[in-house]
Amino acid sequence: MASLDQKLVLITGGAGLLGLEHGVAVATAGGIPILVDIDVEALAAARSKFAERMPNSQLETRVADICSRAALEELADEISTSLGDVDCLINNAAVNPTMDDGYSMISGALETYPIENWSREFEVGVTGALLMIQVFGAKMAGRGRGSIVNIASDLGVIAPDHRIYTPTRNMEDVTSFKPVSYSVGKHALIGLTKYVATYWGHVNVRCNALAPGGVFNGQNESLVDGLEDRIPLRRMAYHDEYHDAVIFLCSDASSYMTGQVLVMDGGRSVW
Ligand SMILES: NC(=O)c1ccc[n+]([C@@H]2O[C@H](COP(=O)([O-])OP(=O)(O)OC[C@H]3O[C@@H](n4cnc5c(N)ncnc54)[C@H](O)[C@@H]3O)[C@@H](O)[C@H]2O)c1
């Protein structure tokens, strides 16, 4: 049985939709999740939701900007004093422009995609993950034990099919595109996963990526239909459907696995 008994698991972007789910998964397996997020209010809301779902489990939350090395070093010192050694790190934070909000409408097309958006998204999704690995992964390497899980995406192994963002399904009619930074950043995160796996394999620190497909969260019907057409299992993921994968990758159940990408996308990437 996969177990995370009393293991400290740091989860970046812990206040978001999947961050909370990773926290619930960790607690279900007996571990202690530490949700780290830059958004104070969202973190408080995540705390309440966690308490409702897991009333008997310990949860830790910390406010920090993962793009600041100084803030992360301070966080590492504080956690080490108050809680102990971090056993697992889940790099989950990202700027994830959903296709239902105004963000993508502004940023859409490749030709005019603002470089400041590209830079910010890379700063959080790729540089932030690297900084976390530098600070917390290095401590794991020093102790000769640890597991790092980078949350990529199906768009880390395939390119977006922009036709799902228009009801006509014609590329000529698409006005709102998944930003180029998202897919490229997720490919980069998978590259980082492989690099860290070979860099620290000899000191027993494993690093794998999870590539989830889209989670249904009330997106508009046309988008959902378009996505489901491209998914062999004919549906988006349920919000709690990655729990076992997270437990598997964090725990000794995956002790002989490193540098790999676990793709859970309803089969989307095999078409
Ligand atoms: N939701 C999906 O359908 C889906 C599908 C595939 C992959 N993913 C990936 O899963 C991860 C989580 O997705 P989500 O939907 O929960 O996203 P989300 O937007 O709900 O959560 C992201 C969290 O990251 C936090 N964050 C942003 N910048 C930060 C910073 N500098 N420091 C600390 N925290 C910061 C945000 O405050 C937010 O709470 C992302 O990496 C995303 O790309 C999500």
The ligand as an SDF file (V2000), in Angstrom:
LIG
                    3D

 44 48  0  0  0  0  0  0  0  0999 V2000
   -7.0040   22.6920  -13.7830 N   0  0  0  0  0  0  0  0  0  0  0  0
   -6.7310   21.9230  -14.8140 C   0  0  0  0  0  0  0  0  0  0  0  0
   -7.6280   21.4950  -15.5620 O   0  0  0  0  0  0  0  0  0  0  0  0
   -5.3050   21.5340  -15.0930 C   0  0  0  0  0  0  0  0  0  0  0  0
   -5.0340   20.6100  -16.1140 C   0  0  0  0  0  0  0  0  0  0  0  0
   -3.7190   20.2530  -16.3750 C   0  0  0  0  0  0  0  0  0  0  0  0
   -2.6910   20.8010  -15.6360 C   0  0  0  0  0  0  0  0  0  0  0  0
   -2.9850   21.7090  -14.6540 N   0  0  0  0  0  0  0  0  0  0  0  0
   -1.8700   22.2660  -13.8880 C   0  0  0  0  0  0  0  0  0  0  0  0
   -2.1180   22.0020  -12.5200 O   0  0  0  0  0  0  0  0  0  0  0  0
   -1.5840   23.0600  -11.7290 C   0  0  0  0  0  0  0  0  0  0  0  0
   -2.6890   23.6400  -10.8630 C   0  0  0  0  0  0  0  0  0  0  0  0
   -3.7350   24.0940  -11.7010 O   0  0  0  0  0  0  0  0  0  0  0  0
   -5.0160   24.8080  -11.0980 P   0  0  0  0  0  0  0  0  0  0  0  0
   -6.0740   24.6790  -12.0980 O   0  0  0  0  0  0  0  0  0  0  0  0
   -5.2200   24.3270   -9.7330 O   0  0  0  0  0  0  0  0  0  0  0  0
   -4.5230   26.3260  -11.0980 O   0  0  0  0  0  0  0  0  0  0  0  0
   -5.0350   27.5120  -10.1710 P   0  0  0  0  0  0  0  0  0  0  0  0
   -4.8960   28.7370  -11.0120 O   0  0  0  0  0  0  0  0  0  0  0  0
   -6.3620   27.1860   -9.5660 O   0  0  0  0  0  0  0  0  0  0  0  0
   -3.9550   27.5380   -9.0010 O   0  0  0  0  0  0  0  0  0  0  0  0
   -2.6660   28.0380   -9.1780 C   0  0  0  0  0  0  0  0  0  0  0  0
   -2.2300   28.6260   -7.8560 C   0  0  0  0  0  0  0  0  0  0  0  0
   -0.8700   29.0790   -7.9850 O   0  0  0  0  0  0  0  0  0  0  0  0
   -0.7480   30.2240   -7.1830 C   0  0  0  0  0  0  0  0  0  0  0  0
    0.4120   31.0240   -7.5590 N   0  0  0  0  0  0  0  0  0  0  0  0
    0.5640   31.7660   -8.6850 C   0  0  0  0  0  0  0  0  0  0  0  0
    1.7250   32.4230   -8.6460 N   0  0  0  0  0  0  0  0  0  0  0  0
    2.3410   32.0740   -7.4860 C   0  0  0  0  0  0  0  0  0  0  0  0
    3.5600   32.4570   -6.8780 C   0  0  0  0  0  0  0  0  0  0  0  0
    4.4090   33.3110   -7.4690 N   0  0  0  0  0  0  0  0  0  0  0  0
    3.8840   31.9260   -5.6710 N   0  0  0  0  0  0  0  0  0  0  0  0
    3.0230   31.0620   -5.0500 C   0  0  0  0  0  0  0  0  0  0  0  0
    1.8420   30.6800   -5.5900 N   0  0  0  0  0  0  0  0  0  0  0  0
    1.4970   31.1850   -6.7810 C   0  0  0  0  0  0  0  0  0  0  0  0
   -2.0580   30.9810   -7.4090 C   0  0  0  0  0  0  0  0  0  0  0  0
   -2.3030   31.9450   -6.3950 O   0  0  0  0  0  0  0  0  0  0  0  0
   -3.0560   29.8420   -7.4250 C   0  0  0  0  0  0  0  0  0  0  0  0
   -3.6340   29.6200   -6.1520 O   0  0  0  0  0  0  0  0  0  0  0  0
   -1.0020   24.0750  -12.6980 C   0  0  0  0  0  0  0  0  0  0  0  0
    0.3820   23.8270  -12.8520 O   0  0  0  0  0  0  0  0  0  0  0  0
   -1.7370   23.7740  -13.9900 C   0  0  0  0  0  0  0  0  0  0  0  0
   -1.0150   24.1850  -15.1090 O   0  0  0  0  0  0  0  0  0  0  0  0
   -4.2550   22.0940  -14.3640 C   0  0  0  0  0  0  0  0  0  0  0  0
  1  2  1  0
  2  3  2  0
  2  4  1  0
  4  5  1  0
  4 44  2  0
  5  6  2  0
  6  7  1  0
  7  8  2  0
  8  9  1  0
  8 44  1  0
  9 10  1  0
  9 42  1  0
 10 11  1  0
 11 12  1  0
 11 40  1  0
 12 13  1  0
 13 14  1  0
 14 15  2  0
 14 16  1  0
 14 17  1  0
 17 18  1  0
 18 19  2  0
 18 20  1  0
 18 21  1  0
 21 22  1  0
 22 23  1  0
 23 24  1  0
 23 38  1  0
 24 25  1  0
 25 26  1  0
 25 36  1  0
 26 27  1  0
 26 35  1  0
 27 28  2  0
 28 29  1  0
 29 30  1  0
 29 35  2  0
 30 31  1  0
 30 32  2  0
 32 33  1  0
 33 34  2  0
 34 35  1  0
 36 37  1  0
 36 38  1  0
 38 39  1  0
 40 41  1  0
 40 42  1  0
 42 43  1  0
M  CHG  2   8   1  16  -1
M  END
$$$$
